[in-house]
């Protein structure tokens, strides 16, 4: 399958699996990816997700590709005017779908175009030492959609963001980490191991709290301070009245590991 999906111990793993085409995405793949993200959002047995690209066995580590983004040869840009208002059709993580569960990116190679916009919609980002980050749509006469123009300028310093957007300059893994685009640079053969370790760590946290914190952090960027404080206060009250909200303090007092249930 071009999008592989697995759930083990509360962690969903999504693999973009089209190695023969550098994990570039066709329209059917975007539909399958949408279905996967909706499953992550809605399945109560999933607390965390990891997304990565399938390795390309014929390419050396320094030429591996996380995903090359959309396969431009397969994209049909002709659509009826009515479709412009179908804003929730096949939503994905970086285009309109709210997934408040933590998402880890395991970037095991070149992160190009739509791969970059996907990366910027994740929360914890682990990258290979050989990873490179690229938004070269301007060279094709198009723009980096699905949040590319918005998230880049918010997640990188202005001059660096414009260098990527307007000049299509690549960032090395080292520079990406320097500017805070990714969390960790690790040896190529350790990317999934480290990403899964972070995912398991996230899965050990109180799931309702992680979702509340993520939503508050993301939405709060675009709200007035008094509004975000009010929203934070309401969510805090909501969490205190949950079973997990009572279990956490109780486990602390009893000096034991909390047993969170997501209730």
C-alpha positions as CSV (number, residue, x, y, z in Angstrom):
1,X,0.0,0.0,0.0
2,X,1.3,3.5,-0.8
3,X,0.2,4.6,2.7
4,X,1.0,2.0,5.4
5,X,-0.8,2.3,8.7
6,X,-0.2,0.4,11.9
7,X,-1.2,0.8,15.5
8,X,0.8,-0.7,18.3
9,X,0.7,0.1,22.0
10,X,-1.3,3.4,21.4
11,X,1.2,4.6,18.8
12,X,0.0,4.9,15.1
13,X,2.8,4.6,12.5
14,X,2.1,6.2,9.1
15,X,4.6,5.4,6.3
16,X,4.5,7.1,3.0
17,X,5.4,4.1,0.9
18,X,6.2,4.9,-2.7
19,X,10.0,4.5,-2.7
20,X,10.3,4.0,-6.5
21,X,9.1,7.6,-6.9
22,X,10.9,9.1,-3.9
23,X,7.7,8.8,-1.8
24,X,6.0,11.5,-3.9
25,X,2.3,11.7,-3.4
26,X,-0.5,10.9,-5.9
27,X,-4.1,12.0,-5.5
28,X,-5.1,8.5,-4.3
29,X,-2.3,8.6,-1.8
30,X,-3.5,12.0,-0.4
31,X,-6.9,10.4,0.0
32,X,-5.4,7.4,1.9
33,X,-3.3,9.8,4.0
34,X,-6.5,11.8,4.8
35,X,-8.1,8.5,6.0
36,X,-5.1,7.7,8.1
37,X,-5.1,11.1,9.8
38,X,-8.8,10.9,10.5
39,X,-8.3,7.5,12.1
40,X,-5.6,9.0,14.3
41,X,-7.9,11.8,15.3
42,X,-10.9,9.6,16.0
43,X,-9.6,6.3,17.3
44,X,-9.5,6.3,21.1
45,X,-6.9,3.6,21.1
46,X,-4.4,6.0,19.4
47,X,-2.6,8.5,21.7
48,X,0.3,9.4,19.5
49,X,1.3,9.2,15.8
50,X,4.6,8.9,14.0
51,X,4.9,9.7,10.3
52,X,7.9,8.8,8.1
53,X,8.8,7.9,4.5
54,X,9.7,4.4,3.2
55,X,13.5,3.9,2.6
56,X,14.8,3.6,-1.0
57,X,17.1,0.5,-1.0
58,X,18.9,1.6,-4.2
59,X,19.9,5.0,-2.8
60,X,22.7,5.7,-0.3
61,X,21.9,7.3,3.0
62,X,22.7,10.8,1.9
63,X,20.3,10.5,-1.0
64,X,17.3,9.0,0.8
65,X,14.0,10.9,0.6
66,X,11.4,11.4,3.4
67,X,8.9,12.5,0.8
68,X,9.2,14.7,-2.4
69,X,5.7,16.0,-1.8
70,X,3.1,16.0,-4.5
71,X,3.8,14.1,-7.7
72,X,3.3,17.0,-10.1
73,X,2.9,14.5,-13.0
74,X,-0.2,13.0,-11.5
75,X,-1.9,16.2,-10.1
76,X,-5.0,17.3,-11.9
77,X,-5.4,21.0,-11.2
78,X,-8.6,21.4,-13.3
79,X,-11.6,21.5,-11.0
80,X,-15.0,23.0,-10.9
81,X,-15.5,26.3,-9.1
82,X,-17.9,24.6,-6.7
83,X,-15.0,22.6,-5.3
84,X,-13.3,25.7,-3.9
85,X,-15.9,25.7,-1.2
86,X,-15.4,22.0,-0.3
87,X,-12.9,23.0,2.3
88,X,-13.2,19.8,4.4
89,X,-12.9,17.4,1.5
90,X,-10.1,14.8,2.2
91,X,-8.4,17.0,4.9
92,X,-4.9,16.2,5.9
93,X,-2.7,17.2,8.8
94,X,-1.3,20.2,7.1
95,X,-4.5,21.2,5.4
96,X,-7.5,21.8,7.6
97,X,-7.6,18.7,9.8
98,X,-7.4,19.3,13.6
99,X,-5.4,16.5,15.2
100,X,-4.7,17.4,18.8
101,X,-2.9,14.2,19.6
102,X,0.9,14.6,19.4
103,X,2.6,13.8,16.1
104,X,6.2,12.8,15.7
105,X,8.0,13.2,12.3
106,X,10.8,10.8,11.5
107,X,12.6,12.6,8.7
108,X,14.9,9.9,7.2
109,X,16.1,11.9,4.1
110,X,15.3,14.8,1.9
111,X,12.2,16.7,3.0
112,X,11.0,18.4,-0.1
113,X,8.0,20.7,-1.0
114,X,4.9,19.0,0.5
115,X,7.2,17.0,2.8
116,X,8.2,20.3,4.3
117,X,4.6,21.4,4.8
118,X,3.8,18.1,6.4
119,X,6.8,18.4,8.7
120,X,5.7,21.9,9.8
121,X,2.3,20.5,10.9
122,X,3.9,18.0,13.3
123,X,5.0,18.5,16.9
124,X,8.2,16.6,17.6
125,X,10.7,16.3,14.7
126,X,13.6,13.8,14.5
127,X,15.9,14.1,11.5
128,X,18.7,12.1,9.9
129,X,22.1,13.7,9.8
130,X,21.7,13.5,6.0
131,X,18.3,15.2,5.9
132,X,17.8,18.4,3.9
133,X,14.8,20.7,3.9
134,X,13.6,22.4,0.7
135,X,10.7,24.4,-0.6
136,X,11.5,24.8,-4.3
137,X,7.9,25.4,-5.7
138,X,8.9,28.8,-6.9
139,X,11.1,27.2,-9.5
140,X,8.1,25.4,-10.9
141,X,6.0,28.5,-11.1
142,X,3.8,27.4,-8.2
143,X,3.7,28.1,-4.5
144,X,4.1,25.8,-1.4
145,X,0.5,25.2,-0.5
146,X,-1.0,23.4,2.5
147,X,0.4,26.0,4.8
148,X,3.8,26.3,3.3
149,X,3.8,30.1,3.0
150,X,2.2,30.6,6.4
151,X,4.0,28.1,8.6
152,X,7.4,28.7,7.2
153,X,7.4,32.4,8.2
154,X,6.0,31.5,11.6
155,X,8.5,28.7,12.4
156,X,11.7,30.2,11.0
157,X,13.4,33.6,11.2
158,X,12.0,36.0,8.5
159,X,15.2,36.1,6.4
160,X,15.7,32.4,6.5
161,X,12.1,31.7,5.7
162,X,12.2,34.1,2.7
163,X,15.5,32.5,1.5
164,X,13.7,29.2,1.4
165,X,10.4,30.5,-0.1
166,X,11.8,33.0,-2.7
167,X,15.3,31.5,-3.5
168,X,14.5,27.8,-2.9
169,X,17.6,27.5,-0.7
170,X,17.9,24.3,1.2
171,X,18.5,23.9,4.9
172,X,20.9,21.2,6.1
173,X,19.8,19.2,9.2
174,X,22.3,21.1,11.2
175,X,21.0,24.5,10.2
176,X,17.4,23.3,10.6
177,X,18.1,22.3,14.2
178,X,20.0,25.7,14.7
179,X,16.9,27.6,13.7
180,X,14.5,25.4,15.7
181,X,12.8,23.7,12.8
182,X,13.6,20.2,14.1
183,X,14.3,18.9,17.6
184,X,17.1,16.4,17.1
185,X,19.6,15.3,14.5
186,X,20.6,11.7,14.9
187,X,22.6,9.1,12.9
188,X,20.7,8.0,9.8
189,X,20.1,4.4,11.0
190,X,18.7,5.7,14.4
191,X,15.9,8.0,13.1
192,X,13.0,5.6,13.6
193,X,14.4,4.2,16.8
194,X,14.6,7.7,18.3
195,X,11.3,8.8,16.9
196,X,9.5,5.7,18.3
197,X,11.2,6.3,21.7
198,X,9.8,9.8,21.7
199,X,6.4,8.5,20.7
200,X,6.4,6.0,23.5
201,X,7.4,8.7,25.9
202,X,4.5,10.8,24.7
203,X,2.2,7.8,25.0
204,X,3.1,7.5,28.7
205,X,1.7,11.0,29.4
206,X,-1.9,11.8,30.3
207,X,-3.5,11.8,26.8
208,X,-6.2,14.3,27.6
209,X,-3.6,16.7,29.0
210,X,-1.3,16.4,26.0
211,X,-4.3,17.1,23.6
212,X,-5.4,20.1,25.7
213,X,-1.8,21.5,25.9
214,X,-1.3,21.1,22.1
215,X,-4.6,22.8,21.3
216,X,-3.9,25.7,23.7
217,X,-0.4,26.1,22.4
218,X,-1.4,26.1,18.7
219,X,-4.6,28.2,19.0
220,X,-3.0,30.5,21.5
221,X,-0.6,31.8,18.9
222,X,-3.4,33.5,17.0
223,X,-5.5,34.7,20.0
224,X,-5.5,37.8,22.2
225,X,-3.8,37.0,25.5
226,X,-6.9,37.5,27.6
227,X,-8.8,35.1,25.3
228,X,-6.1,32.5,25.4
229,X,-5.9,32.8,29.2
230,X,-9.6,32.3,29.5
231,X,-9.5,29.2,27.2
232,X,-6.6,27.8,29.2
233,X,-8.6,28.3,32.5
234,X,-11.6,26.5,31.1
235,X,-9.6,23.6,29.8
236,X,-7.7,23.3,33.2
237,X,-11.0,23.1,35.0
238,X,-12.2,20.4,32.6
239,X,-9.0,18.3,33.1
240,X,-9.2,18.6,36.9
241,X,-12.6,16.8,36.8
242,X,-11.4,13.9,34.7
243,X,-10.3,10.5,36.1
244,X,-6.7,11.2,34.7
245,X,-6.8,14.6,36.3
246,X,-7.4,12.9,39.7
247,X,-5.0,10.0,39.1
248,X,-2.0,12.2,38.4
249,X,-1.9,14.0,41.7
250,X,-2.9,10.8,43.6
251,X,0.1,8.9,42.0
252,X,2.4,11.8,42.9
253,X,1.3,11.7,46.5
254,X,1.6,7.9,46.6
255,X,5.1,8.0,44.9
256,X,4.1,5.7,42.0
257,X,3.8,5.9,38.3
258,X,0.4,7.2,37.2
259,X,-1.9,4.9,35.3
260,X,-3.6,7.1,32.8
261,X,-6.7,5.9,30.9
262,X,-7.7,8.8,28.8
263,X,-10.9,9.4,30.8
